Amino acid sequence: MNPDDKDIFDFARLWIPYGGPRRGDILVKFGMTPSRFYGHLTRIVEEAGVALLSPEERRFLDRLNEPSKSTAPRKPVRINAESSRSAP
C-alpha cells in the first residue's frame, strides 16, 4: 500500500465508529469529494484484501456499497439569522 492509500485507509478506519468522515473533513484532508474518497477506499480494500478489516469495518463498507441506502454526506443545518433573533 502506498503512503497516500495508507492515509486514506487509516483516516477511514478512524472515522468508521462514527459513521464515516464528514464531507468537510474529507475535503480538508484530501481535497476530494466523498464519492471520490470512497471510490479510492473501495479500490484500496479490494487491492489489499479484506483481511485488514475488522468485522465492524467490513459492515461499514458493505453499507456504502448497498444501492438502497443513501451514502450522501450529511448536510450542515443552516439557521437563518433573521429567524433566530428575538422579536423586540
C-alpha positions as CSV (number, residue, x, y, z in Angstrom):
1,M,0.0,0.0,0.0
2,N,1.5,3.4,-1.0
3,P,1.6,6.2,1.6
4,D,-1.4,8.1,0.1
5,D,-3.5,4.9,0.1
6,K,-2.4,4.2,3.7
7,D,-3.5,7.8,4.7
8,I,-7.0,7.3,3.1
9,F,-7.3,3.8,4.7
10,D,-6.2,4.9,8.2
11,F,-8.4,8.0,8.0
12,A,-11.5,6.0,7.1
13,R,-10.8,3.4,9.9
14,L,-10.5,6.2,12.4
15,W,-14.0,7.5,11.4
16,I,-15.8,4.2,11.0
17,P,-17.1,4.1,14.6
18,Y,-18.7,7.5,14.0
19,G,-20.5,6.6,10.7
20,G,-17.6,7.7,8.5
21,P,-15.9,11.0,7.9
22,R,-17.9,14.1,7.1
23,R,-17.7,15.8,3.7
24,G,-15.8,18.8,5.1
25,D,-13.2,16.5,6.8
26,I,-12.6,14.6,3.6
27,L,-12.3,17.8,1.6
28,V,-9.8,19.4,4.0
29,K,-7.7,16.4,4.5
30,F,-7.6,15.0,0.9
31,G,-9.1,17.7,-1.3
32,M,-11.7,15.4,-2.8
33,T,-15.4,14.7,-2.8
34,P,-16.8,11.9,-0.6
35,S,-17.7,9.8,-3.7
36,R,-14.1,10.0,-4.9
37,F,-12.8,9.3,-1.4
38,Y,-15.0,6.2,-1.1
39,G,-14.1,5.1,-4.6
40,H,-10.4,5.2,-3.6
41,L,-11.2,3.4,-0.3
42,T,-13.0,0.7,-2.1
43,R,-10.1,0.2,-4.5
44,I,-7.6,0.1,-1.6
45,V,-9.6,-2.5,0.2
46,E,-10.0,-4.6,-2.9
47,E,-6.3,-4.5,-3.6
48,A,-5.2,-5.0,0.0
49,G,-7.8,-7.6,0.8
50,V,-10.5,-7.5,3.4
51,A,-8.2,-9.4,5.9
52,L,-7.1,-5.9,7.0
53,L,-10.6,-5.1,8.2
54,S,-12.4,-5.8,11.4
55,P,-16.0,-7.1,11.2
56,E,-17.3,-3.6,12.1
57,E,-15.2,-2.1,9.3
58,R,-16.5,-4.7,6.8
59,R,-20.1,-3.9,7.7
60,F,-19.4,-0.2,7.2
61,L,-18.0,-0.7,3.7
62,D,-20.8,-3.1,2.9
63,R,-23.4,-0.4,3.8
64,L,-21.6,2.0,1.5
65,N,-22.0,-0.4,-1.4
66,E,-25.7,-1.1,-0.8
67,P,-27.6,0.8,-3.6
68,S,-30.7,1.1,-1.4
69,K,-29.0,3.1,1.3
70,S,-28.0,6.7,0.8
71,T,-24.3,7.4,1.2
72,A,-24.8,11.1,0.6
73,P,-22.8,13.2,3.0
74,R,-24.6,14.9,5.8
75,K,-25.5,18.5,5.0
76,P,-24.9,21.1,7.7
77,V,-28.0,22.6,9.3
78,R,-28.3,26.3,8.4
79,I,-30.1,28.7,10.7
80,N,-31.5,31.8,9.1
81,A,-30.0,34.7,11.1
82,E,-33.3,36.7,10.8
83,S,-35.4,33.9,12.3
84,S,-33.1,33.2,15.2
85,R,-33.4,36.7,16.5
86,S,-35.9,37.5,19.3
87,A,-38.7,39.8,18.4
88,P,-38.4,43.3,20.2
